[in-house]
């Protein structure tokens, strides 16, 4: 029964992720259209996102340092999606793992680190997760991190995939930095 509940939570998170990714694409394609019918998710909804990861069986912590400041809408959505994609990837691919989400506000920058202690990803396979023109379902990856990475670049930042500093063998940290345009 616990496995069924975890699978249902993963299915729900995946559907939400796809819905939000479609929303991002619609925003990018139709920037001049009327306001969307629902508010886009952002850092204000991280507690709910973390709770969903926990329901899916991924023990997850959230730490915020510095003084949070309002983010531009696209950067706020991208920050949320980076964390969501990272947690979803951890649930799907890292094996038994825990995750730590850290947001650090410093001056005009926001740094996001999502670290897991799972099986990791070989360095030679990491870059393809961030390349939208190379990333394909056949290679076992989607476009989530590639798209939000491009949005972060528009805000003076980017994404890196690093070895997890807390784990000798395995683990992965998704590190994203954006310049806040307030």
N, C-alpha and C positions, 0 to 999 in steps of 0.2 A: 504493500500500500504506500509506503514511503517513496518507493521508486516511481510509482504512478504519479504521486503528487509532484515529485521533482520533475518528471517528464512534462507534466502539465504546466508547471511554472516555466520551464524552458520554452515550451511551445508558445505560451503567452508572451514571454519576453521577446522571442523571435518575431512574432506577429507585430508587436509594438515597435520593434526595431525597424521592420520593413515599412510599417506605416509612417514612421518618422523619417526614414530615408526618402520615401516617396514625397513627403512634405518638403524636405530639403530640396529635392530635385524640382518640385513644383515652384518653390520660392525662387530658385535660381533661374528657371525657365520663364516664369511669369512675374518678374519683379514689379511690373507696372499694374498688375491686376488688383482687384479689391482685396481687403483684409481677409485672412483665412477665418473659417468658422470656429476654430479652436485655437487657444493660445499654444504656441510652440513650447515644448519642454525646455527647461534650462537648469541652471545650478540650484535654483530654489526647490526643485523636485528631486534632488539627489537622495534625500532620506528614503523616499519611496522606491527609487531605483535600487538602493542598497538593500532595502527590505525584500525586494523581488529577487535579488541575487541570493539572499539568504534562504528564501523559500525554495529556490532551485537547488539548494544544497551547498552553496559556496559561502563559507564563513567569510564575511567581508567587514572591514573597518573603514571609517571615514575620519580623516583628520584635516582641519582647516587651520592654516597659520596666516598671520597678517590680518589686515583690516579688509574684509570683503568690500568690493565696490561694484556698482552696477556695470554690467557688461553690455556692449552693443548686442542687439538681438541675434545677429548671425554668429557672433563669437560665443554668446551664451548657449545657443543651440549646439554649436560645434563642440563646446566643452562637455556638455551633457552627452552628446553622441560618442565622443572619444571614450568617455568613461563607460557608457553603455556597450559599445563595441568591444572594449577591452574585457569587460566582465563576461559578456556573452562568449567571446573567444576563449576565455579561461574556462568557463563552464563546459564548453564543447570540446576543447582540445587539450587542456592542461592535465587531464587526469585528476586524481584526488589532489586538491589544492585548497589554499586559502588565498585571499586577496586583500590588499590594503590600498585604499584610494586616498591620495593626499593632494589638497589644493593649497598652494602657497601664493598669497598676494604680496607683492613687494614692489613699491613704487608704481610704475606703469605697466607691470607685467603680471601675468597669471601663469604659474607653472602647475601642471597636472602630472602626477605620477600615479600610475596604476600598476602595482607590483603583485605578482603571484609567485608561489613557490612550487608550481607544477613542473611538468617535464621540459618546459622551455621550447625554444625554436632555434634550430641551427642558424648561425650568423649568415650563412650563404643564402638562406631562404627568407630572411627578414625583409629585405628591400622590396621584394615583389608585393608585399602587403600594402605598400605605400604608392605603388605605380598603377594608376587607373588604366593605362593603355596595355599593361601586361597582365594584370590581374584577371583571372577567369575562374569560373566554377570548376572547370576541368582540372585546374591545378589545386583545387581545394580551398580557394580563398574567394572572398566576396569583395565588394567595392567600398565597404563601410569606412575603414580607416583611410583609404585613399581619398575619398570625397571630403571627409572632415579635415584631413590634412591640408587639402587645397584651400579650404575655408580659413584654416589657421594661418596659412601663408598670406592670405589676403589681409590678415591682421598683424602682419609683421612677425609671425612665428612659424612653427612647424612641429613635426612629430619625429621622434627617434625611437627605435626599438633597441633596448639595452639588456645586457645580462642583469638578472636580479641581484642587487648587491648583498642581499641577506642569505642567498643560497649558493653553496659551493658548486653544485652540479644541478643545472636546470633552473627553472624560473625565468621570468621575463618581466621587464618593466617597459610599459608604454609611457614615454615622457613627451609631453606637449607643452609648448610655451607660446603665449600670445601677448602681443603688446596691446594694452587696453586703450581703446579710443574713446575716452570719456568726454 
